[in-house]
Amino acid sequence: MNKPPTTKISHSACSSRPAYLARNLWSGILFGLGLVAFIDETIFHQLLHWHHFYDKSTTDIGLVSDGLFHAFSWFATIGSLFMVADLRRRNEFWLKRWWGGMMLGGGAFQLYDGIIQHKLMRLHQIRYVENVLIYDLIWNIIAAVMVVIGIIIVFRTRKESQLARGEGINEQ
């Protein structure tokens, strides 16, 4: 009649399987990318009217490009949430690693937007003003800080996972 005690592994500290480490990371990256794209599109495109995703044509084309951009951010966000649901179902969701991925994905997208789309491709500027440098600096510094925070969290969670699995322990 006595059942042996079951041990439930807590994945708030680490995952026991490398595949789930990657899924937690990628779901966070996709969510961060989708979230930052959504915030950019909502605040700077729709509310402030500073720019469209593509500003080298008519306003109508700019609005269509915003719609496609919004769809992209929505699909990235929804896809990431399906991954989170699967991880939670398997009891493998690791919030800390997911946050690292989210910061990394959001920051990388913002940095890509600020450097590649704004400066190299010149699809649009953050804002069309005389001195856009302050806007560029703030945009890219925030992005870089997000990337650095994301990298720190990702490396720390990877190390925590390795220690929990007994890897990386020097036996002398």
N, C-alpha and C positions, 0 to 999 in steps of 0.2 A: 503494500500500500504506500510505502514511503517512496516518493519520487526523488531521484538525485537532484541536487540543487543545479539550477541552470545559471550559467554566467552570461550576462548580457554585456557585450562589449560596448563601451561608450565611445561613440565616434565624435563626441565634442572635443576630444583630445587628439585623436588621430584615426586614420583608416588603416585597416590591416591589409588592404589590397591596393597595389599601385594603380590598377585600372580606375578605381574609385577616386584616387587622388587626382588623376587627370580629369575625370568627369566633373568633380567639384570645381577644379580650376577652370575648365572650359565653360561650364555653366555660368560661373561668375564673370568670366571675360565677356561672354555674349550678353549677359545682363547689363554689365557696365557699359559696354558699347551701345546697346540699345537705349539705356537710360540717358547717357550723355547726349546721344543723337536726338532723343526725344526732347530733352531740356533745351538743347540748341535750337531745334526746329520750333518749339513752342514759344520760347522767350524771344529769341533774336529774329526769327522769321515772322511769326504770327503776331505777337503782342507788341514788340518794339518796332517792327517793320524796318530793321536795319539792313537786311539783305535777304536774298533768296538763295537756294542751293546753287542755282545757275543764274548769274546776273548779266550774261553777255548777249541777251536777246530781249524779247518783249516781256512785259509783266505777266502775260498769260503763260509764256513758256516758263518763267520763274515760278509761277504757282504750280504748274504741272511738275516741275522738278522738285518742288517742296513736297508734293504729294507722294512722289516716288521715294524720296528721302524718308518721309514719315512711314511709308509702308516697310522700308528696309529696317528702320529702327523697331517697328512693331514686331516684325517677324523674328528679329534677333532676340527681343525680349520674351516673346511667347515661346520660342524654341528653348531658351534657357530655362524657363519655368517648367517646361515638360521634363527637362533633364533633372531639375530640382525635385520634381514630384517622383520621378523614378528613383533618385537617390534616397529620398525620404522613405519610400515604400520598402527599399532594401535595408533601411536603417544604416545608410552609409553617408548621409549628408553631413558635411563638416563645415559649419558656418564660418569659422575663422579662415579656412582656406578659400571658401567661396568669396568672402569679403576681399581677400587678397587678389583674387581673380577679377572681381568687380572693379577694384581700384586700378588694376593693371589695364583692363579692357577699356574702361572709361577714359583713363589718362592717355592711353595709346591712341584711341580714336581722336581725342581732342588735339593731341600733338600732331597727328597726321592731318587733321583738318586745318590747324593753324599754320603748319609749315608747307605741306604739299598743296592743299586746295587753295589756301589763301595766297601764298607767296609764289610757289612754283607754277601751278596750273592757272592761277588767277581766276578761278571760277567765281569767286566773290571775296569781298573783304569783310572783316567783322563789322565795320561801320564805315560809311563813306564820309569822312571828315578830313580836314586839312592835315592834321597830325595823327595818323592811325597807330603810330609806334607804341603809345601807352596801352592801347587796346591789345595790340599784338603781344606785348610783353606780359601783361596780366594774363591773357588767354594761355600763352605757352608756358609761363611759370606755373600756373595752377595745374596744367596738364603734366608737366615734369614732376611736380610734387606728388601728384596722384600716382604716376608711374613708379616713382621711388618708394612710396609707401606700399604699393602693391608688390613690388619686388621683395621688399623686406619681409612682408607677411608670407609670401609664397615660399621664400627660402627658410623662414622659421618653421613653417608648418611641414615642409619637406624634412627638415632636420628632426622635428618632433616625431614624425612618422618613422623615420629611420631608427631613432632611439627606441621607440616602442616595439619595433620589430627585432631589436637586438643588433642592428647594423650600426657601424660606426663606433662601436665600443672597443677601445683598445684594451686587450687583455695582456697583462704582463706578468 
